[in-house]
Amino acid sequence: MLEGFKKHIEKLKKRRFLFEELVKRDFKKKYKRTVLGVAWSMLAPLLTLLVMAVVFTQFFGRSTPHYIIYMFAGNLVFFYYREATGGGMRALVDNAGIFSKINVPKYMFLFSKNVSALINFLLTMVIFLTFVAIDGIAFSFKFFMLVYPVVCLLVFNIGLGLILSALYLFFKDTQYLYDLFTLMVMYLSAIFYPIDSFPNYLQQLFYINPVFVYITYFRTIVIHNTVPSLSYHLLCAFYALLVLLIGSYIYKKYNYKFLYYV
């Protein structure tokens, strides 16, 4: 497995110029002919946060410390997950005109979508940290631990993108089903409500959702100034690696069929 990973990295290095151009293209294409351009990557979660703050603060804000930051952390992680996996799902179909003519690793297109989504996430992260400072939350060295869930989520998004892009190539219904799935994930990720009011056995069920797990890691570091336990770190890594392994298996098994479905 390690040898295979090294081979893929070497292929990416050999095609570094193409990969960089794909990232630039994906990033520019998203904001083409827009007045605000890249500012939309930060405005979208902010506008969603504003709506949620107006609607839900009266219900949950009074009993949840730093409620705006609580919601912002949820929005931040969920938007990144949705953009990366949604773009990853269309990676093969959108680039069929390239890999059907040129022999390039097909996962390169998926990686470029994820890097583009990661850039948008990091831009929004700056706004998030600004809100954290305004809310009076003190910064600490523990904030550097936020790199860990971001890396895990990156790996998770790539793995899920591998699965979705293959499914979408074979079955176009995948897009409509995944739209419904992401909506369900949003409501089950406790973005705008705390889970404390649920019975303990129901609270445990939330941790089946990887997006909730990564959101909770953010909140634990930023709001509670606490580093999650070792078992929690292992859970984050488990979800990321499990989905990546499944996605890699699907790509390896059906890679030769992709050209017949574009």
VEXDREN-436977 format. One record per residue: residue number from 1; y, z, x of N, C-alpha, C in turn. Coordinates in Angstrom, 3 decimals. Each point is the difference from the previous one (the first is absolute). Layout:
N
resi, n.Y, n.Z, n.X, ca.Y, ca.Z, ca.X, c.Y, c.Z, c.X
NUM, Y, Z, X, Y, Z, X, Y, Z, X
...
This chain:
262
resi, n.Y, n.Z, n.X, ca.Y, ca.Z, ca.X, c.Y, c.Z, c.X
1, -1.209, 0.000, 0.824, 1.209, 0.000, -0.824, 1.267, 0.000, 0.863
2, -0.025, 0.839, 1.044, 1.147, 0.086, 0.891, 0.220, -1.319, 0.721
3, -1.105, -0.651, 0.418, 0.111, -1.286, 0.685, 0.592, -1.061, -0.925
4, -0.437, 0.034, -1.260, 0.525, -0.950, -0.977, 1.480, 0.203, -0.229
5, 0.427, 1.269, -0.047, 1.423, 0.304, -0.185, 0.823, -0.529, 1.180
6, -0.540, 0.178, 1.214, 0.708, -0.484, 1.189, 0.136, -1.522, -0.017
7, -1.042, -0.681, -0.482, 0.048, -1.463, -0.079, 1.098, -0.462, -0.954
8, 0.115, 0.698, -1.122, 1.037, -0.362, -0.969, 1.390, 0.223, 0.583
9, 0.163, 1.081, 0.744, 1.292, 0.293, 0.629, 0.343, -1.092, 1.021
10, -0.992, -0.433, 0.751, 0.222, -1.058, 0.980, 0.411, -1.305, -0.683
11, -0.620, -0.286, -1.142, 0.374, -1.211, -0.749, 1.438, 0.074, -0.473
12, 0.395, 1.185, -0.443, 1.382, 0.166, -0.444, 0.982, -0.162, 1.146
13, -0.369, 0.513, 1.176, 0.869, -0.124, 1.171, 0.176, -1.461, 0.397
14, -1.085, -0.772, -0.085, 0.068, -1.420, 0.357, 0.891, -0.774, -0.969
15, 0.055, 0.476, -1.231, 0.802, -0.676, -1.020, 1.203, 0.850, -0.383
16, 0.535, 0.698, 0.968, 1.112, 0.921, -0.242, 1.210, -0.711, -0.590
17, 0.307, -1.169, 0.529, 1.181, -0.728, -0.476, -0.150, -0.351, -1.479
18, -1.182, -0.508, -0.379, -0.254, -0.350, -1.394, 0.090, 1.233, -0.892
19, -0.564, 1.109, 0.466, 0.022, 1.235, -0.776, 1.440, 0.472, -0.227
20, 0.823, -0.043, 1.046, 1.393, 0.425, -0.125, 0.760, -0.895, -0.968
21, -0.292, -1.306, 0.053, 0.667, -0.930, -0.907, -0.421, 0.234, -1.444
22, -1.251, 0.364, -0.202, -0.482, 0.303, -1.349, 0.706, 1.231, -0.566
23, 0.170, 1.025, 0.849, 0.692, 1.212, -0.436, 1.444, -0.320, -0.367
24, 0.666, -0.778, 0.853, 1.393, -0.381, -0.271, 0.091, -0.799, -1.291
25, -0.935, -0.924, -0.178, 0.009, -0.834, -1.211, -0.199, 0.836, -1.251
26, -0.976, 0.917, 0.038, -0.268, 0.843, -1.165, 1.199, 0.876, -0.330
27, 0.649, 0.513, 1.041, 1.140, 0.890, -0.199, 1.189, -0.769, -0.576
28, 0.254, -1.193, 0.554, 1.134, -0.801, -0.472, -0.253, -0.581, -1.384
29, -1.242, -0.403, -0.232, -0.354, -0.628, -1.273, 0.222, 0.946, -1.175
30, -0.261, 1.272, 0.215, 0.124, 0.978, -1.076, 1.440, 0.111, -0.487
31, 0.964, -0.165, 0.920, 1.406, 0.197, -0.355, 0.797, -1.302, -0.006
32, -0.708, -1.126, -0.012, 0.670, -1.285, -0.015, 0.812, -0.178, -1.275
33, 1.241, -0.452, 0.153, 0.916, -0.250, -1.114, 0.332, 1.249, -0.802
34, -0.049, 1.144, 0.640, 0.450, 1.235, -0.645, 1.326, 0.429, 0.607
35, 0.852, 0.586, -0.816, 1.331, 0.392, 0.469, -0.087, 1.205, 0.939
36, -0.804, 0.977, -0.372, -0.092, 1.234, 0.788, -1.018, -0.088, 1.128
37, -0.894, -0.974, -0.060, -0.965, -0.189, 1.084, -0.900, 1.194, 0.206
38, -0.093, 0.425, 1.264, -0.932, 1.064, 0.362, 0.356, 1.335, -0.661
39, 1.218, 0.130, -0.497, 0.401, 1.244, -0.665, -0.855, 0.277, -1.228
40, -0.603, -1.055, -0.567, -0.862, 0.201, -1.164, -1.218, 0.850, 0.337
41, -0.461, -0.048, 1.239, -1.168, 0.797, 0.378, 0.294, 1.488, -0.103
42, 1.284, 0.358, 0.113, 0.391, 1.396, -0.131, 0.496, 0.316, -1.402
43, 0.602, -0.989, -0.656, 0.540, 0.228, -1.336, -1.091, 0.171, -1.057
44, -1.096, -0.764, 0.150, -1.064, 0.049, -1.010, -0.543, 1.415, -0.201
45, -0.448, 0.685, 1.071, -0.478, 1.386, -0.204, 1.119, 0.954, -0.405
46, 1.241, -0.281, 0.440, 1.115, 0.862, -0.360, 0.319, -0.101, -1.490
47, -0.008, -1.224, -0.531, 0.266, -0.192, -1.425, -1.112, 0.612, -0.843
48, -1.249, -0.157, 0.467, -1.120, 0.625, -0.701, 0.139, 1.515, 0.026
49, 0.408, 0.519, 1.150, 0.211, 1.447, 0.139, 1.088, 0.477, -0.953
50, 1.075, -0.776, -0.126, 1.103, 0.368, -0.888, -0.474, 0.095, -1.442
51, -0.760, -0.999, -0.437, -0.518, 0.004, -1.370, -0.911, 1.206, -0.225
52, -0.907, 0.243, 0.946, -0.924, 1.123, -0.133, 0.751, 1.328, 0.000
53, 1.044, 0.084, 0.830, 0.770, 1.244, 0.075, 0.673, 0.297, -1.337
54, 0.556, -1.048, -0.627, 0.669, 0.176, -1.289, -1.005, 0.394, -1.076
55, -1.164, -0.629, 0.021, -0.982, 0.210, -1.066, -0.784, 1.300, 0.168
56, -0.437, 0.294, 1.250, -0.985, 1.070, 0.177, 0.551, 1.309, 0.554
57, 1.240, 0.011, 0.488, 0.534, 1.232, 0.582, 0.010, 1.139, -1.019
58, 0.321, -0.331, -1.245, 0.044, 1.032, -1.041, -1.380, 0.613, -0.258
59, -1.035, -0.768, 0.252, -1.358, 0.486, -0.281, -0.616, 0.755, 1.178
60, 0.182, -0.563, 1.216, -0.689, 0.566, 1.166, 0.941, 0.524, 1.086
61, 1.255, -0.450, -0.030, 0.924, 0.324, 1.082, 0.339, 1.459, 0.134
62, -0.014, 0.711, -1.119, 0.405, 1.403, 0.030, -1.039, 0.894, 0.678
63, -1.258, -0.425, -0.035, -1.069, 0.831, 0.567, -0.550, -0.534, 1.322
64, 0.507, -1.154, 0.456, -0.506, -0.615, 1.228, 1.075, 0.022, 1.080
65, -0.209, 0.718, 1.096, 0.999, 0.051, 1.072, 0.265, -1.395, 0.586
66, 1.262, -0.294, 0.240, 0.413, -1.278, 0.600, -0.627, -1.171, -0.773
67, 0.238, 0.001, -1.291, -0.693, -0.959, -0.874, 0.325, -1.453, 0.353
68, 1.248, -0.283, 0.359, 0.378, -1.379, 0.351, -0.794, -0.472, 1.216
69, -0.140, 0.859, 1.004, -0.776, -0.347, 1.194, -1.472, -0.125, -0.356
70, -0.454, 0.854, -0.916, -1.385, -0.054, -0.479, -0.300, -1.380, -0.592
71, 0.917, -0.475, -0.851, -0.186, -1.322, -0.606, 0.183, -1.121, 1.019
72, 0.987, 0.148, 0.868, 0.294, -1.046, 0.980, -1.199, -0.209, 0.919
73, -0.641, 1.077, 0.428, -1.182, -0.125, 0.860, -1.095, -0.781, -0.711
74, -0.185, 0.286, -1.290, -1.002, -0.722, -0.774, 0.335, -1.475, -0.139
75, 1.265, -0.295, -0.315, 0.435, -1.388, -0.125, -0.118, -0.755, 1.311
76, 0.388, 0.664, 1.079, -0.001, -0.620, 1.321, -1.400, -0.483, 0.385
77, -0.972, 0.882, -0.123, -1.380, -0.335, 0.374, -0.600, -1.015, -0.971
78, 0.248, 0.197, -1.300, -0.587, -0.910, -0.990, 0.564, -1.409, 0.130
79, 1.303, -0.146, 0.202, 0.597, -1.328, 0.151, -0.578, -0.720, 1.207
80, -0.198, 0.752, 1.089, -0.586, -0.608, 1.204, -1.418, -0.468, -0.278
81, -0.783, 0.860, -0.627, -1.380, -0.364, -0.353, -0.025, -1.239, -0.892
82, 0.847, -0.020, -1.025, -0.012, -1.113, -0.955, 0.445, -1.306, 0.646
83, 1.049, 0.044, 0.812, 0.482, -1.224, 0.643, -1.009, -0.542, 1.002
84, -0.576, 0.894, 0.814, -0.932, -0.440, 1.042, -1.281, -0.582, -0.598
85, -0.553, 0.663, -0.998, -1.257, -0.480, -0.577, 0.222, -1.200, -0.914
86, 1.123, -0.002, -0.716, 0.310, -1.148, -0.849, 0.234, -1.256, 0.817
87, 0.755, 0.127, 1.101, 0.211, -1.138, 0.890, -1.273, -0.403, 0.715
88, -0.801, 1.012, 0.384, -1.266, -0.279, 0.671, -0.957, -0.762, -0.892
89, 0.020, 0.302, -1.294, -0.877, -0.680, -0.948, 0.270, -1.505, -0.022
90, 1.262, -0.397, 0.127, 0.364, -1.423, -0.055, 0.052, -0.665, 1.369
91, -0.353, 0.744, 1.052, 0.157, -0.507, 1.358, -0.756, -1.300, 0.254
92, -1.253, -0.067, -0.434, -0.804, -1.201, 0.244, 0.469, -1.181, -0.843
93, 0.223, 0.240, -1.284, 0.417, -1.075, -0.900, 1.348, -0.572, 0.438
94, 0.932, 0.855, 0.364, 1.336, -0.463, 0.397, -0.013, -0.793, 1.299
95, -0.994, 0.240, 0.846, -0.049, -0.659, 1.314, -1.167, -0.972, 0.136
96, -0.555, -0.401, -1.131, -1.146, -0.919, 0.022, 0.343, -1.314, 0.698
97, 1.246, -0.437, -0.144, 0.418, -1.249, 0.629, -0.019, 0.047, 1.517
98, 0.019, 1.216, 0.550, -0.019, 0.148, 1.467, -1.428, 0.113, 0.510
99, -0.755, 0.991, -0.509, -1.329, 0.220, 0.578, -1.025, -1.054, -0.417
100, 0.342, -0.828, -1.020, -0.905, -1.095, -0.355, 0.155, -1.192, 0.947
101, 1.074, 0.029, 0.798, 0.251, -1.094, 0.959, -0.120, 0.448, 1.455
102, 0.272, 1.282, 0.234, -0.006, 0.533, 1.366, -1.004, 1.146, 0.089
103, -0.741, 0.052, 1.070, -0.988, 1.064, 0.190, 0.688, 1.249, 0.544
104, 0.375, 0.894, -0.908, 0.629, 1.277, 0.373, -0.716, 1.124, -0.736
105, 0.004, 1.202, 0.550, -0.617, 1.137, -0.712, 0.715, 0.234, -1.327
106, -0.737, -0.007, -1.083, 0.613, 0.098, -1.327, 0.611, 1.364, -0.260
107, -0.534, 1.025, 0.664, 0.564, 1.335, -0.213, 1.401, 0.131, 0.584
108, 0.411, -0.961, 0.827, 1.338, 0.016, 0.575, 1.070, -0.050, -1.095
109, -0.275, -0.765, -1.056, 0.956, -0.118, -1.097, 0.117, 1.317, -0.759
110, -1.108, 0.685, -0.139, 0.010, 1.313, -0.642, 0.778, 1.003, 0.848
111, -0.229, -0.013, 1.304, 0.700, 0.916, 0.899, 1.511, -0.226, -0.061
112, 0.420, -1.266, -0.065, 1.436, -0.294, -0.033, 0.635, 0.565, -1.266
113, -0.709, -0.078, -1.127, 0.501, 0.567, -1.254, 0.167, 1.515, 0.127
114, -0.961, 0.641, 0.676, 0.051, 1.449, 0.162, 1.123, 0.429, 0.929
115, 0.238, -0.765, 1.054, 1.095, 0.333, 0.908, 1.341, -0.148, -0.710
116, 0.136, -1.050, -0.798, 1.218, -0.196, -0.776, 0.237, 1.160, -0.961
117, -1.062, 0.442, -0.680, 0.104, 1.142, -0.919, 0.319, 1.284, 0.760
118, -0.563, 0.145, 1.196, 0.262, 1.183, 0.822, 1.469, 0.063, 0.419
119, 0.581, -1.140, 0.325, 1.423, -0.044, 0.363, 0.861, 0.471, -1.166
120, -0.311, -0.498, -1.200, 0.734, 0.436, -1.190, -0.159, 1.497, -0.223
121, -1.217, 0.504, 0.218, -0.262, 1.429, -0.166, 0.837, 0.830, 0.979
122, 0.062, -0.424, 1.245, 0.748, 0.747, 1.012, 1.500, -0.008, -0.296
123, 0.497, -1.117, -0.541, 1.409, -0.057, -0.397, 0.281, 1.006, -1.109
124, -0.900, 0.069, -0.974, 0.167, 0.952, -1.097, -0.185, 1.432, 0.491
125, -0.819, 0.172, 1.029, -0.231, 1.319, 0.571, 1.310, 0.601, 0.534
126, 0.872, -0.844, 0.527, 1.304, 0.467, 0.495, 0.804, 0.601, -1.148
127, -0.015, -0.689, -1.158, 0.703, 0.508, -1.180, -0.639, 1.302, -0.478
128, -1.318, 0.052, 0.033, -0.718, 1.208, -0.412, 0.417, 1.199, 0.840
129, 0.033, -0.180, 1.305, 0.376, 1.103, 0.898, 1.458, 0.395, -0.195
130, 0.839, -0.957, -0.380, 1.397, 0.317, -0.316, 0.063, 0.905, -1.223
131, -0.787, -0.322, -1.029, -0.072, 0.839, -1.196, -0.535, 1.392, 0.341
132, -0.965, 0.045, 0.899, -0.563, 1.288, 0.425, 1.094, 0.879, 0.603
133, 0.828, -0.590, 0.856, 1.094, 0.751, 0.633, 1.023, 0.448, -1.036
134, 0.345, -0.880, -0.938, 0.975, 0.338, -1.039, -0.509, 1.136, -0.875
135, -1.309, 0.036, -0.215, -0.606, 1.034, -0.855, -0.126, 1.339, 0.714
136, 0.412, 0.035, 1.266, 0.001, 1.271, 0.722, -1.316, 0.382, 0.635
137, -0.919, -0.938, 0.095, -1.286, 0.274, 0.649, 0.172, -0.180, 1.509
138, -0.359, 1.015, 0.751, 0.181, -0.043, 1.456, -1.068, -0.879, 0.645
139, 0.428, -0.828, 0.947, -0.940, -0.833, 0.746, -0.704, 0.858, 1.052
140, -1.270, -0.310, 0.241, -0.752, 0.721, 1.018, -0.914, -0.969, 0.743
141, -0.607, 0.484, 1.063, -0.903, -0.843, 0.791, -1.201, -0.448, -0.833
142, -0.274, 0.712, -1.081, -1.135, -0.348, -0.854, 0.191, -1.358, -0.680
143, 1.241, -0.436, -0.103, 0.276, -1.289, -0.623, -0.658, -1.146, 0.771
144, -0.220, 0.207, 1.291, -0.663, -1.046, 0.798, -1.446, -0.211, -0.474
145, -0.553, 0.995, -0.677, -1.358, -0.123, -0.515, -0.087, -1.023, -1.135
146, 1.145, -0.408, -0.533, -0.002, -1.011, -1.065, -0.526, -1.341, 0.496
147, -0.035, -0.167, 1.313, -0.574, -1.230, 0.562, -1.471, -0.122, -0.399
148, -0.673, 1.128, -0.075, -1.440, -0.029, -0.293, -0.325, -0.610, -1.370
149, 0.598, 0.488, -1.102, -0.325, -0.623, -1.288, 0.469, -1.447, -0.100
150, 1.078, -0.335, 0.723, 0.476, -1.388, -0.007, -1.040, -0.917, 0.652
151, -0.555, 0.443, 1.132, -1.036, -0.787, 0.674, -1.242, -0.109, -0.878
152, -0.387, 1.122, -0.599, -1.173, -0.025, -0.894, 0.233, -0.937, -1.180
153, 1.204, 0.053, -0.563, 0.309, -0.859, -1.137, 0.050, -1.463, 0.423
154, 0.479, -0.270, 1.199, 0.007, -1.368, 0.523, -1.422, -0.545, 0.086
155, -0.901, 0.807, 0.565, -1.409, -0.412, 0.113, -0.619, -0.162, -1.385
156, 0.305, 0.932, -0.896, -0.510, -0.074, -1.372, 0.478, -1.266, -0.692
157, 1.292, -0.312, 0.133, 0.573, -1.193, -0.627, -0.623, -1.283, 0.545
158, -0.245, -0.033, 1.306, -0.642, -1.173, 0.602, -1.413, -0.170, -0.550
159, -0.744, 1.110, -0.055, -1.361, -0.066, -0.522, -0.044, -0.455, -1.447
160, 0.878, 0.565, -0.831, 0.034, -0.399, -1.407, 0.489, -1.435, -0.138
161, 0.925, -0.401, 0.876, 0.470, -1.383, -0.012, -1.110, -0.982, 0.329
162, -0.868, 0.372, 0.926, -1.149, -0.848, 0.333, -0.892, -0.205, -1.222
163, -0.215, 1.079, -0.737, -0.838, -0.089, -1.203, 0.681, -0.849, -1.072
164, 1.269, 0.303, -0.269, 0.720, -0.671, -1.082, 0.233, -1.483, 0.280
165, 0.332, -0.334, 1.245, 0.282, -1.408, 0.323, -1.243, -0.858, -0.172
166, -1.164, 0.559, 0.340, -1.255, -0.736, -0.193, -0.304, -0.143, -1.486
167, 0.151, 1.081, -0.760, -0.257, -0.047, -1.439, 0.954, -0.962, -0.704
168, 1.267, 0.031, 0.393, 1.009, -0.854, -0.639, -0.266, -1.471, 0.277
169, -0.559, -0.287, 1.158, -0.339, -1.384, 0.334, -1.120, -0.510, -0.906
170, -0.950, 0.862, -0.310, -1.136, -0.389, -0.834, 0.298, 0.142, -1.500
171, 0.757, 1.055, -0.350, 0.264, 0.282, -1.413, 1.489, 0.268, -0.195
172, 0.709, -0.917, -0.627, 1.438, 0.145, -0.197, 0.336, 1.141, -0.957
173, -0.986, 0.423, -0.813, 0.230, 1.139, -0.898, 0.276, 1.288, 0.772
174, -0.331, 0.015, 1.276, 0.189, 1.195, 0.830, 1.439, 0.493, -0.056
175, 0.952, -0.927, -0.008, 1.409, 0.391, -0.004, 0.361, 0.812, -1.237
176, -0.446, -0.439, -1.173, 0.329, 0.691, -1.246, -0.713, 1.353, -0.080
177, -1.219, 0.042, 0.468, -0.740, 1.258, 0.011, 0.630, 0.992, 0.972
178, 0.462, -0.518, 1.145, 0.588, 0.893, 1.000, 1.361, 0.521, -0.457
179, 0.745, -0.801, -0.757, 1.268, 0.480, -0.557, -0.245, 1.213, -0.902
180, -1.034, -0.077, -0.812, -0.364, 1.136, -0.857, -0.476, 1.182, 0.833
181, -0.742, -0.292, 1.070, -0.517, 1.053, 0.869, 1.136, 0.738, 0.703
182, 0.991, -0.727, 0.512, 1.123, 0.647, 0.689, 0.820, 0.852, -0.962
183, 0.088, -0.448, -1.253, 0.702, 0.800, -1.006, -0.736, 1.323, -0.215
184, -1.332, -0.070, -0.058, -0.809, 1.203, -0.159, 0.148, 0.909, 1.219
185, -0.004, -0.595, 1.199, 0.166, 0.770, 1.232, 1.339, 0.728, 0.004
186, 1.054, -0.681, -0.475, 1.323, 0.619, -0.035, -0.002, 1.273, -0.841
187, -0.594, -0.066, -1.191, -0.010, 1.159, -0.884, -0.948, 1.096, 0.490
188, -1.006, -0.380, 0.779, -0.947, 0.988, 0.505, 0.353, 0.508, 1.399
189, 1.168, -0.386, 0.497, 0.426, 0.445, 1.331, 1.009, 1.140, -0.054
190, 0.258, 0.514, -1.208, 0.925, 1.145, -0.164, 1.335, -0.263, 0.670
191, 0.548, -1.185, -0.226, 1.273, -0.368, 0.625, 1.150, 0.799, -0.581
192, -0.001, 0.197, -1.317, 1.140, 0.659, -0.644, -0.354, 1.334, -0.651
193, -1.243, 0.440, 0.150, -0.384, 1.278, -0.593, -0.872, 0.785, 0.988
194, 0.096, 1.320, -0.016, -0.876, 0.824, 0.852, -1.354, 0.192, -0.674
195, -1.023, 0.263, 0.786, -1.341, 0.165, -0.568, -0.354, 1.469, -0.202
196, 0.961, 0.904, 0.271, -0.296, 1.435, -0.078, -0.416, 0.459, -1.396
197, 0.501, -0.696, -1.023, -0.280, 0.439, -1.369, -1.407, -0.390, -0.465
198, -0.680, -0.845, 0.772, -1.355, -0.416, -0.361, -1.013, 1.063, 0.435
199, -1.126, 0.077, -0.690, -1.084, 0.898, 0.458, -0.457, -0.395, 1.398
200, -0.539, 0.937, 0.742, -0.376, -0.236, 1.396, -0.966, -1.176, 0.168
201, -0.970, -0.115, -0.919, -0.976, -1.090, 0.152, 0.658, -1.370, -0.198
202, 1.039, -0.074, -0.839, 0.721, -1.265, -0.167, 0.894, -0.282, 1.200
203, 0.576, 1.040, 0.581, 0.814, -0.181, 1.201, -0.829, -0.614, 1.126
204, -1.246, 0.425, 0.121, -0.863, -0.533, 1.054, -0.280, -1.489, -0.195
205, -0.033, -0.441, -1.262, -0.286, -1.406, -0.285, 1.118, -0.921, 0.506
206, 1.213, 0.522, 0.113, 1.108, -0.820, 0.503, -0.262, -0.480, 1.422
207, -0.756, 0.783, 0.759, -0.238, -0.347, 1.402, -1.009, -1.134, 0.169
208, -0.553, -0.481, -1.102, -0.828, -1.205, 0.049, 0.888, -1.230, 0.209
209, 1.258, 0.154, -0.348, 0.983, -1.077, 0.126, 0.630, 0.034, 1.396
210, -0.279, -0.975, 0.878, 0.557, 0.014, 1.367, 1.520, -0.020, 0.025
211, 0.632, -0.690, -0.938, 1.464, -0.064, -0.019, 0.578, 1.385, -0.232
212, -0.594, 0.755, -0.902, 0.439, 1.377, -0.232, -0.169, 0.848, 1.252
213, -1.088, -0.212, 0.710, -0.269, 0.753, 1.230, 1.111, -0.241, 1.029
214, 0.403, -1.257, 0.172, 1.045, -0.312, 0.977, 1.373, 0.492, -0.467
215, 0.246, -0.072, -1.304, 1.260, 0.526, -0.543, 0.085, 1.505, 0.231
216, -1.090, 0.691, -0.261, -0.026, 1.459, 0.163, 0.213, 0.402, 1.454
217, -0.506, -0.800, 0.923, 0.227, 0.286, 1.423, 1.504, -0.027, 0.294
218, 0.686, -1.021, -0.505, 1.453, -0.092, 0.192, 0.696, 1.235, -0.562
219, -0.352, 0.360, -1.209, 0.655, 1.132, -0.656, -0.289, 1.312, 0.724
220, -1.197, 0.159, 0.502, -0.374, 1.232, 0.697, 0.830, 0.177, 1.263
221, 0.204, -1.090, 0.724, 0.799, 0.058, 1.237, 1.470, 0.213, -0.311
222, 0.557, -0.832, -0.874, 1.452, -0.023, -0.218, 0.472, 1.176, -0.839
223, -0.628, 0.239, -1.131, 0.477, 1.031, -0.925, -0.478, 1.390, 0.390
224, -1.270, 0.108, 0.373, -0.573, 1.326, 0.295, 0.005, 0.348, 1.487
225, 0.387, -0.944, 0.846, 0.080, 0.235, 1.444, -1.319, 0.537, 0.555
226, -1.089, -0.592, -0.495, -1.336, 0.451, 0.386, -0.843, -1.196, 0.415
227, -0.769, 0.141, 1.054, -0.913, -1.056, 0.431, -1.308, 0.161, -0.762
228, -0.484, -1.046, -0.676, -1.270, 0.094, -0.737, -1.157, 0.394, 0.899
229, -1.052, 0.469, -0.604, -1.172, 0.470, 0.741, -0.737, -1.149, 0.679
230, -0.911, 0.357, 0.900, -0.815, -1.005, 0.685, -0.837, -0.793, -0.996
231, -0.548, 0.686, -0.998, -0.816, -0.693, -1.004, 0.825, -1.015, -0.774
232, 1.276, 0.313, -0.212, 0.878, -0.938, -0.702, 0.261, -1.235, 0.859
233, 0.176, 0.203, 1.301, 0.171, -1.126, 0.926, -1.243, -0.887, -0.007
234, -1.156, 0.642, -0.034, -1.254, -0.754, -0.024, -0.143, -0.787, -1.298
235, 0.467, 0.577, -1.110, -0.052, -0.703, -1.283, 0.882, -1.240, 0.027
236, 1.196, 0.129, 0.569, 0.903, -1.150, 0.140, -0.663, -1.120, 0.808
237, -0.601, 0.374, 1.120, -0.658, -0.985, 0.858, -1.228, -0.595, -0.682
238, -0.725, 0.835, -0.735, -1.214, -0.467, -0.686, 0.316, -1.132, -0.969
239, 1.009, 0.189, -0.850, 0.355, -1.043, -0.960, 0.422, -1.289, 0.713
240, 0.798, 0.154, 1.045, 0.493, -1.171, 0.725, -1.142, -0.785, 0.636
241, -0.878, 0.691, 0.711, -1.093, -0.660, 0.712, -1.053, -0.548, -0.948
242, -0.276, 0.725, -1.088, -0.995, -0.463, -0.976, 0.416, -1.334, -0.613
243, 1.250, -0.083, -0.447, 0.484, -1.231, -0.636, 0.088, -1.128, 1.026
244, 0.392, 0.335, 1.240, 0.063, -1.029, 1.044, -1.389, -0.558, 0.301
245, -1.000, 0.869, 0.067, -1.373, -0.449, 0.268, -0.512, -0.903, -1.116
246, 0.275, 0.387, -1.241, -0.428, -0.822, -1.133, 0.691, -1.353, 0.028
247, 1.311, 0.014, 0.247, 0.751, -1.249, 0.062, -0.457, -0.892, 1.130
248, -0.266, 0.579, 1.158, -0.466, -0.775, 1.157, -1.364, -0.619, -0.280
249, -0.860, 0.750, -0.670, -1.334, -0.512, -0.342, 0.106, -1.204, -0.935
250, 0.849, 0.110, -1.005, 0.176, -1.099, -0.952, 0.552, -1.235, 0.699
251, 0.984, 0.204, 0.877, 0.586, -1.134, 0.734, -1.037, -0.674, 0.878
252, -0.772, 0.819, 0.691, -0.998, -0.557, 0.914, -1.088, -0.746, -0.754
253, -0.388, 0.509, -1.157, -1.093, -0.595, -0.763, 0.407, -1.283, -0.703
254, 1.230, -0.051, -0.524, 0.416, -1.141, -0.827, 1.040, -0.891, 0.656
255, 0.309, 0.259, 1.252, 1.027, -0.764, 0.703, -0.259, -1.508, -0.049
256, -1.256, -0.397, 0.166, -0.331, -1.422, 0.056, 0.193, -0.690, -1.348
257, 0.105, 0.760, -1.095, 0.160, -0.570, -1.324, 1.467, -0.223, -0.403
258, 0.910, 0.636, 0.740, 1.398, -0.018, -0.404, 0.563, -1.416, -0.147
259, -0.363, -0.879, 0.953, 0.532, -1.366, -0.026, -0.411, -0.786, -1.230
260, -1.125, 0.376, -0.602, -0.479, -0.727, -1.173, 0.733, 0.382, -1.284
261, 0.787, 1.080, 0.046, 0.656, 0.488, -1.205, 1.514, -0.148, 0.012
262, 0.568, -0.501, 1.081, 1.453, -0.149, 0.079, 0.437, -1.270, -0.713
